[in-house]
């Protein structure tokens, strides 16, 4: 990856900047413990985490089919409206805001998400990262969603840069496919839903444990 040419770093949200998977694992584990109190929350967490990871990959596939038939925007709006309610419920990936602050001093930053605009704005507002994130493309802002290259091509156009000057940071194979199909670089993080095996299989240009490692790679060039 030729980092000297990169001017725009684009982030996925769920599993990359927000601990979406941890939220669902915790909720299901606590519920399981209430139903079967002789099994600890920790044991349930070990059971539910791989199930959620596999389920999320399947869900992404279904979402892609909805995208093909033009129903993804409707689903995104409904999910966005009911998932946020009064406040954004997912925790941030540890150190996320510090990373964005550091990177914003050298790069333009943006967000691409298959979620709706409402939930994306709620995330940005809760963690006060609007001063770092200058460009946002949600499922409502583009005709197609990831893994189609359209979202990345749009955000590159909005920022006035070429796709080859962009890197997309995400946690799933859909992020990798979106980046490579657009002609951009793909950085995969292991903090989200897809396994390292899947990330390697789809040839991410760089695989990191989480976004916390980004400054070590992008600010030392």
HELIX and SHEET records of a PDB file:
HELIX    1   1 UNK A    3  UNK A    5  5                                   3    
HELIX    2   2 UNK A   20  UNK A   35  1                                  16    
HELIX    3   3 UNK A   41  UNK A   68  1                                  28    
HELIX    4   4 UNK A   72  UNK A   84  1                                  13    
HELIX    5   5 UNK A   96  UNK A  104  1                                   9    
HELIX    6   6 UNK A  117  UNK A  126  1                                  10    
HELIX    7   7 UNK A  150  UNK A  159  1                                  10    
HELIX    8   8 UNK A  163  UNK A  165  5                                   3    
HELIX    9   9 UNK A  173  UNK A  182  1                                  10    
HELIX   10  10 UNK A  196  UNK A  201  1                                   6    
HELIX   11  11 UNK A  211  UNK A  213  5                                   3    
HELIX   12  12 UNK A  214  UNK A  218  1                                   5    
SHEET    1   A 6 UNK A 133  UNK A 137  0                                        
SHEET    2   A 6 UNK A 108  UNK A 112  1                                        
SHEET    3   A 6 UNK A   8  UNK A  11  1                                        
SHEET    4   A 6 UNK A 166  UNK A 170  1                                        
SHEET    5   A 6 UNK A 185  UNK A 189  1                                        
SHEET    6   A 6 UNK A 206  UNK A 208  1                                        
END                                                                             
